[in-house]
Amino acid sequence: MSEEPTTVKSKTHHRFIDEVGDTTFYGSKRKLILGQEGVSNGFGIGLLKLNEPIDEVRRRVDQLQQEVEADGLLSTIPSVQKRIDSGGFFFHACKDTPDVRLVFLRYLRELKCEAEVVMARKIPAMFEARHHGHEDEFYADILSHLIKPRVKRPGTLVLNIAQRGSSTREKILNRALEIALERAAKKWGSDLQARVVFNIQTPRTEPLLNVADYLCWSVQRVFEKGETRYYDYLQKQIRLVVDLYDSEKYKGSQNYYGRNNPLTAENKIGPPNT
């Protein structure tokens, strides 16, 4: 009797995605407001891969957050109290005070993980020419660069992505996937085996997004402020940073930064014409 062919179970790969900065270019009457209070000079999206059991990392991050909630000193900090009152504390780098950040940074420094961050300078002329002045297109283009190298791998790729207003609408995410598939097909052919699934989460319900948040934020501090100390501290966990629109360094992929070619304060960007 012939044997039935066995089916190889498809693997599922989880990645965690967060963003830093904003996609805003203009204020009222289409006036450029880059670099003004509350408006970033660049926008970035980061992708996190964990090299430790996901459930265990999630449990530990959740435990640290509960410890902050229970701490008689840290829990009285207004930004912490506000999150506790609205459903539970979670780490959020740009809102955490230095003493709260220290709790999480010390854990992250020993965590076995790899982050990739694509940073995009806000260049008005490029925004109009390439993205037709639409923030959704700008966002989808950047996200596609993180998806593209991962669609060759067989199995299911679950992209757990932090909910951020309109930028994480299903239509925009699917557009980012379309762009990634188009670019991947041009480079490697049409035999792309990955099945990509978007899983929109919140930092409160998925603690692992808070890891991605901190790693992305440490990179953003370099580009926005020229401050490298957080990036330097977490450099082991940040495998790659791409300064996507730094055309002066395209040659030889000099706009790619890693552990052997780290970011420095010179990577700080400023508003146009400054």
C-alpha positions as CSV (number, residue, x, y, z in Angstrom):
1,M,0.0,0.0,0.0
2,S,1.5,3.4,-1.0
3,E,2.0,5.9,1.8
4,E,0.2,9.2,1.9
5,P,2.6,12.1,1.2
6,T,3.3,14.1,4.4
7,T,2.6,17.8,4.5
8,V,5.3,20.0,5.9
9,K,3.6,22.4,8.3
10,S,4.2,26.0,7.3
11,K,6.2,28.0,9.9
12,T,4.8,31.2,11.3
13,H,7.3,34.0,11.9
14,H,6.3,36.9,14.2
15,R,7.7,40.4,13.9
16,F,6.8,43.6,15.8
17,I,6.6,47.0,14.1
18,D,6.4,50.5,15.6
19,E,7.0,54.0,14.2
20,V,8.7,57.2,15.4
21,G,8.2,60.7,14.5
22,D,5.2,61.8,12.3
23,T,4.3,62.0,8.7
24,T,3.3,65.7,8.8
25,F,4.8,68.1,6.3
26,Y,2.4,71.0,6.1
27,G,0.2,73.1,8.4
28,S,-2.6,75.4,7.4
29,K,-2.5,76.8,3.8
30,R,0.1,74.2,2.9
31,K,2.8,76.0,4.9
32,L,5.9,73.8,5.7
33,I,6.1,73.2,9.4
34,L,9.0,70.7,9.6
35,G,10.9,71.0,12.8
36,Q,8.4,73.1,14.6
37,E,7.2,72.1,18.0
38,G,5.6,68.7,17.8
39,V,6.6,68.1,14.2
40,S,9.6,65.9,13.4
41,N,12.2,66.4,10.7
42,G,12.1,62.7,9.8
43,F,9.9,59.7,10.1
44,G,10.9,56.1,10.8
45,I,9.5,52.6,11.1
46,G,11.2,49.8,12.9
47,L,10.8,46.0,12.8
48,L,11.8,43.8,15.8
49,K,12.8,40.1,15.7
50,L,13.1,38.3,19.0
51,N,15.7,35.6,19.5
52,E,14.2,34.5,22.8
53,P,10.9,32.7,23.3
54,I,8.2,35.3,22.5
55,D,5.9,34.3,25.4
56,E,8.7,34.5,27.9
57,V,9.7,38.0,26.8
58,R,6.1,39.1,26.8
59,R,5.7,37.8,30.3
60,R,8.9,39.6,31.5
61,V,7.9,42.9,29.9
62,D,4.5,42.7,31.5
63,Q,6.0,41.9,34.8
64,L,8.3,45.0,34.6
65,Q,5.3,47.2,33.8
66,Q,3.4,45.8,36.8
67,E,6.5,46.6,39.0
68,V,6.4,50.2,37.8
69,E,2.7,50.4,38.7
70,A,3.4,48.9,42.1
71,D,6.4,51.1,42.9
72,G,5.5,53.7,45.5
73,L,7.7,56.4,43.9
74,L,7.4,55.7,40.1
75,S,3.7,55.2,40.2
76,T,3.3,58.8,41.4
77,I,4.9,60.3,38.3
78,P,2.1,62.1,36.3
79,S,2.8,60.4,33.0
80,V,2.8,57.0,34.7
81,Q,-0.3,57.7,36.7
82,K,-2.1,58.9,33.6
83,R,-1.5,55.5,31.9
84,I,-2.5,53.6,35.0
85,D,-5.7,55.5,35.2
86,S,-6.5,54.9,31.5
87,G,-6.2,51.1,31.6
88,G,-2.7,50.1,32.8
89,F,0.9,51.3,32.6
90,F,3.0,50.4,29.6
91,F,6.4,51.6,28.6
92,H,6.5,54.5,26.1
93,A,9.9,55.9,25.5
94,C,9.0,59.5,24.5
95,K,6.7,59.9,27.5
96,D,8.7,58.0,30.2
97,T,10.8,59.9,32.6
98,P,14.5,59.0,32.9
99,D,14.0,56.9,36.0
100,V,11.2,54.9,34.4
101,R,13.3,54.5,31.2
102,L,16.2,53.1,33.2
103,V,14.0,50.2,34.4
104,F,13.3,49.2,30.8
105,L,16.6,50.1,29.2
106,R,18.5,47.8,31.6
107,Y,16.3,44.9,30.6
108,L,16.5,45.7,26.9
109,R,20.3,45.8,26.9
110,E,20.4,42.1,27.8
111,L,17.6,41.0,25.5
112,K,18.4,38.8,22.6
113,C,16.8,40.6,19.7
114,E,17.4,42.3,16.4
115,A,15.9,45.5,15.2
116,E,15.9,47.2,11.8
117,V,14.9,50.8,11.5
118,V,14.2,52.7,8.2
119,M,14.5,56.4,8.8
120,A,13.1,58.8,6.1
121,R,14.1,62.4,6.0
122,K,11.2,64.7,5.2
123,I,12.2,66.2,1.8
124,P,9.3,68.3,0.5
125,A,10.3,68.0,-3.2
126,M,10.6,64.2,-2.9
127,F,7.3,64.1,-1.0
128,E,5.5,65.8,-3.8
129,A,7.2,64.0,-6.7
130,R,7.3,60.4,-5.3
131,H,4.4,60.4,-2.9
132,H,2.2,63.0,-4.6
133,G,2.0,65.0,-1.4
134,H,0.1,62.2,0.4
135,E,1.1,61.1,3.8
136,D,-0.4,57.6,3.2
137,E,1.9,57.1,0.2
138,F,4.9,58.3,2.2
139,Y,4.1,55.8,5.0
140,A,3.5,52.9,2.7
141,D,6.7,53.5,0.8
142,I,8.8,53.4,4.0
143,L,7.1,50.3,5.4
144,S,7.5,48.5,2.1
145,H,11.3,48.6,2.6
146,L,11.0,46.5,5.8
147,I,8.6,44.0,4.2
148,K,10.4,43.5,0.9
149,P,13.4,41.3,2.1
150,R,11.0,39.1,4.0
151,V,8.6,37.9,1.3
152,K,11.0,35.4,-0.1
153,R,10.9,33.2,3.0
154,P,8.3,30.4,3.0
155,G,5.7,30.4,5.7
156,T,3.4,32.9,7.3
157,L,4.9,36.3,8.3
158,V,2.8,37.9,11.0
159,L,3.5,41.6,11.3
160,N,2.3,42.8,14.7
161,I,2.0,46.5,14.2
162,A,1.3,49.3,16.7
163,Q,-1.9,51.1,16.0
164,R,-1.2,54.7,15.1
165,G,-4.2,56.6,13.9
166,S,-5.0,56.5,10.2
167,S,-1.5,55.3,9.2
168,T,-2.3,51.7,10.1
169,R,-5.6,51.5,8.2
170,E,-5.9,48.2,6.3
171,K,-5.8,50.0,3.0
172,I,-2.4,51.6,3.6
173,L,-0.9,48.5,5.0
174,N,-2.0,46.5,2.0
175,R,-0.5,49.1,-0.3
176,A,2.8,48.8,1.5
177,L,2.7,45.1,0.9
178,E,1.8,45.6,-2.8
179,I,4.9,47.9,-3.2
180,A,7.1,45.4,-1.4
181,L,5.9,42.5,-3.6
182,E,6.4,44.5,-6.7
183,R,10.0,45.5,-5.8
184,A,10.8,42.0,-4.6
185,A,9.5,40.4,-7.8
186,K,11.7,42.8,-9.9
187,K,14.8,41.7,-7.9
188,W,14.2,38.0,-7.2
189,G,11.5,37.0,-9.6
190,S,7.8,36.2,-8.9
191,D,8.3,33.0,-6.9
192,L,7.7,34.7,-3.6
193,Q,6.5,32.3,-1.0
194,A,5.6,34.2,2.1
195,R,2.1,34.8,3.3
196,V,2.0,38.2,5.0
197,V,-0.6,39.0,7.7
198,F,-1.0,42.3,9.5
199,N,-2.1,42.1,13.1
200,I,-2.9,45.6,14.4
201,Q,-2.2,45.8,18.1
202,T,-1.9,48.5,20.9
203,P,1.1,48.9,23.2
204,R,-1.1,48.2,26.1
205,T,-2.4,44.8,24.8
206,E,0.9,43.7,23.2
207,P,3.9,44.4,25.5
208,L,6.4,43.4,22.8
209,L,5.5,46.5,20.8
210,N,7.0,48.5,23.7
211,V,10.4,46.9,23.0
212,A,10.1,48.0,19.4
213,D,9.1,51.5,20.6
214,Y,12.2,51.9,22.7
215,L,14.6,50.7,20.0
216,C,13.1,53.0,17.4
217,W,13.1,55.9,19.7
218,S,16.8,55.5,20.5
219,V,17.5,55.7,16.8
220,Q,15.2,58.7,16.3
221,R,17.1,60.6,19.1
222,V,20.2,60.5,16.9
223,F,18.4,61.9,13.8
224,E,16.3,64.5,15.6
225,K,18.7,65.7,18.3
226,G,22.2,64.3,17.5
227,E,22.0,62.4,20.9
228,T,23.6,59.0,20.7
229,R,23.7,57.7,24.2
230,Y,20.5,55.7,24.1
231,Y,21.5,54.3,20.7
232,D,25.0,53.5,21.9
233,Y,23.6,51.7,24.9
234,L,21.3,49.5,22.8
235,Q,23.5,49.2,19.8
236,K,23.9,45.4,20.2
237,Q,20.1,45.1,19.7
238,I,20.0,47.3,16.6
239,R,21.2,45.3,13.7
240,L,20.5,47.8,10.9
241,V,19.5,51.5,10.4
242,V,18.8,52.8,6.9
243,D,18.9,56.5,6.3
244,L,16.6,56.0,3.3
245,Y,16.7,59.3,1.6
246,D,20.3,60.3,2.2
247,S,21.1,60.5,-1.5
248,E,24.7,61.7,-0.9
249,K,25.6,58.4,0.7
250,Y,23.7,56.0,-1.7
251,K,27.0,55.0,-3.3
252,G,28.3,51.9,-1.7
253,S,25.3,51.8,0.6
254,Q,27.0,54.2,2.9
255,N,23.5,55.1,4.1
256,Y,23.3,51.7,5.8
257,Y,24.4,51.7,9.4
258,G,25.2,48.6,11.6
259,R,27.3,47.4,14.5
260,N,30.5,48.0,12.5
261,N,29.3,51.3,11.1
262,P,27.3,52.9,13.9
263,L,25.3,56.1,13.8
264,T,27.0,59.2,15.2
265,A,25.9,62.7,16.1
266,E,26.7,63.7,12.5
267,N,23.6,61.8,11.4
268,K,21.4,64.5,12.9
269,I,19.1,66.0,10.3
270,G,17.5,69.4,10.2
271,P,14.6,71.2,8.5
272,P,15.1,71.9,4.8
273,N,17.6,74.6,4.0
274,T,19.2,74.5,7.5
